[in-house]
Amino acid sequence: MPLWTPQSQTLQTDAGFRVALAEAQKGSEEGGVPIGACLVSADGKVLGQGHNMRLQKSSATLHAEISCLENAGRLPAATYRGATMYTTLSPCDMCTGACVMYKVKRVVIGENKTFVGGEEYLKSKGIEVVVLQNEKCQELMKKFISEKPGDWNEDIGEESK
């Protein structure tokens, strides 16, 4: 996918992406992994938002997308099927699985230079994937990884070297 398309330019200014980015910044300010997510309905309503809370809550599973879905609460299946998940980083296998399970319509990814998750699997399940390569998302991750490489490796299930 090219770095710039009319669609990616528009999506970077969407409320859903702005909320996800604000969540990532909140996570960074809390000393956590700076990844944010926002679930938006087909009619543009924010259904849920969250950020990675693994470090803050000593959780094994509270990635941004999972936190976002948890904060959205129970929703009818049809709501998920028309929804867009905005996330500041390519989703890991766990978060990809959650998007597939709930059959979200589209996943908008802030950046995938730091980490490439289950994008091909999402596509294979008929979920539209859009990658923005947003510089702010990249900067947040670069700073976190340089300051806390062990915590980053733990977050993606890798052993520290």
C-alpha positions as CSV (number, residue, x, y, z in Angstrom):
1,M,0.0,0.0,0.0
2,P,1.4,3.5,-0.8
3,L,2.3,5.7,2.1
4,W,-0.3,8.3,1.1
5,T,-3.7,7.8,-0.4
6,P,-6.7,10.1,-0.3
7,Q,-8.3,7.5,2.0
8,S,-5.4,7.3,4.4
9,Q,-5.2,11.1,4.6
10,T,-8.9,11.3,5.5
11,L,-8.6,8.5,8.0
12,Q,-5.7,10.2,9.9
13,T,-8.1,13.1,10.7
14,D,-11.1,10.8,11.6
15,A,-12.4,11.1,15.1
16,G,-11.7,7.4,15.6
17,F,-8.0,7.7,14.8
18,R,-7.7,10.8,16.9
19,V,-9.2,9.0,19.9
20,A,-6.9,6.0,19.4
21,L,-3.9,8.3,19.2
22,A,-5.0,10.2,22.3
23,E,-5.3,6.8,24.1
24,A,-1.7,5.9,23.0
25,Q,-0.4,9.2,24.4
26,K,-2.3,8.5,27.7
27,G,-0.6,5.1,27.9
28,S,2.7,6.7,27.3
29,E,2.1,9.3,30.1
30,E,1.2,6.4,32.4
31,G,4.5,4.7,31.7
32,G,2.8,1.9,29.7
33,V,3.1,0.7,26.1
34,P,1.9,3.6,24.0
35,I,-0.7,1.8,21.9
36,G,-4.3,3.1,21.7
37,A,-7.5,1.8,20.1
38,C,-11.0,3.1,19.3
39,L,-14.0,1.2,18.0
40,V,-16.4,3.3,15.9
41,S,-19.8,2.2,14.7
42,A,-20.9,2.4,11.1
43,D,-22.7,5.7,11.8
44,G,-19.6,7.2,13.4
45,K,-20.4,6.8,17.1
46,V,-17.4,5.9,19.4
47,L,-18.4,2.6,21.0
48,G,-15.3,2.1,23.0
49,Q,-11.8,3.2,23.5
50,G,-8.7,2.0,25.4
51,H,-5.0,1.8,25.6
52,N,-2.5,-0.9,26.4
53,M,-2.6,-1.4,30.2
54,R,-0.4,-4.5,30.6
55,L,2.3,-2.7,32.6
56,Q,-0.1,-0.5,34.6
57,K,-2.4,-3.4,35.7
58,S,0.2,-6.2,35.6
59,S,-2.0,-7.9,33.0
60,A,-1.2,-10.6,30.5
61,T,-3.9,-9.6,28.0
62,L,-4.8,-5.9,28.3
63,H,-3.6,-4.8,24.9
64,A,-5.2,-1.6,23.5
65,E,-7.7,-3.4,21.3
66,I,-8.8,-5.8,24.1
67,S,-9.1,-2.8,26.5
68,C,-11.2,-1.0,23.9
69,L,-13.5,-3.9,23.3
70,E,-13.9,-4.4,27.1
71,N,-14.8,-0.7,27.5
72,A,-17.3,-1.0,24.7
73,G,-19.2,-3.6,26.7
74,R,-21.6,-6.1,25.3
75,L,-22.8,-5.1,21.9
76,P,-25.1,-6.8,19.3
77,A,-23.3,-8.8,16.7
78,A,-24.6,-6.5,13.9
79,T,-22.9,-3.5,15.6
80,Y,-19.5,-5.1,15.4
81,R,-20.0,-6.1,11.8
82,G,-20.3,-2.5,10.7
83,A,-17.7,-1.2,13.0
84,T,-14.1,0.1,12.4
85,M,-11.3,-0.7,14.9
86,Y,-8.7,2.1,14.9
87,T,-5.4,1.0,16.4
88,T,-2.1,2.9,16.6
89,L,0.0,-0.2,15.9
90,S,-0.6,-3.4,13.8
91,P,-2.6,-5.8,16.0
92,C,-0.9,-8.8,17.5
93,D,-2.4,-12.3,17.0
94,M,-4.5,-12.0,20.1
95,C,-6.0,-8.7,19.1
96,T,-6.3,-9.8,15.5
97,G,-8.3,-12.8,16.7
98,A,-10.7,-10.6,18.7
99,C,-11.3,-8.5,15.5
100,V,-12.0,-11.6,13.5
101,M,-14.2,-13.2,16.2
102,Y,-16.4,-10.1,16.3
103,K,-16.2,-9.7,12.5
104,V,-15.4,-6.0,12.5
105,K,-15.7,-4.5,9.1
106,R,-12.4,-2.6,8.9
107,V,-9.2,-2.2,10.9
108,V,-7.3,1.1,10.5
109,I,-3.7,0.8,11.7
110,G,-1.6,3.8,12.7
111,E,1.7,2.2,11.7
112,N,3.2,-1.2,11.0
113,K,6.9,-0.4,10.7
114,T,7.5,-1.2,14.4
115,F,5.5,-4.4,14.4
116,V,3.5,-6.3,11.8
117,G,0.8,-8.4,13.3
118,G,-2.1,-10.3,11.7
119,E,-2.9,-8.0,8.8
120,E,-2.8,-10.8,6.2
121,Y,-5.1,-13.0,8.4
122,L,-7.5,-10.1,8.8
123,K,-7.6,-9.7,5.0
124,S,-8.1,-13.4,4.5
125,K,-11.2,-13.2,6.7
126,G,-12.7,-10.4,4.6
127,I,-11.8,-7.5,6.9
128,E,-10.6,-4.4,5.2
129,V,-7.1,-3.3,6.4
130,V,-5.8,0.3,6.0
131,V,-2.3,1.2,7.2
132,L,-1.6,5.0,7.7
133,Q,2.1,5.0,8.6
134,N,1.4,7.9,11.0
135,E,4.7,9.5,12.2
136,K,3.4,10.3,15.7
137,C,2.5,6.6,16.2
138,Q,6.0,5.6,15.0
139,E,7.6,8.2,17.3
140,L,5.7,7.0,20.4
141,M,6.8,3.4,19.8
142,K,10.4,4.3,19.0
143,K,10.7,6.2,22.2
144,F,9.1,3.4,24.3
145,I,11.2,0.7,22.8
146,S,14.5,2.6,23.3
147,E,13.6,3.3,27.0
148,K,12.0,-0.1,27.8
149,P,13.1,-2.8,25.4
150,G,12.4,-5.6,27.9
151,D,8.8,-4.4,28.4
152,W,8.3,-4.2,24.7
153,N,9.6,-7.7,24.1
154,E,7.3,-9.0,26.9
155,D,4.3,-7.2,25.3
156,I,4.8,-9.0,22.0
157,G,5.6,-12.4,23.6
158,E,9.3,-12.4,22.9
159,E,12.2,-13.1,25.2
160,S,14.5,-10.2,26.1
161,K,17.9,-10.6,24.6
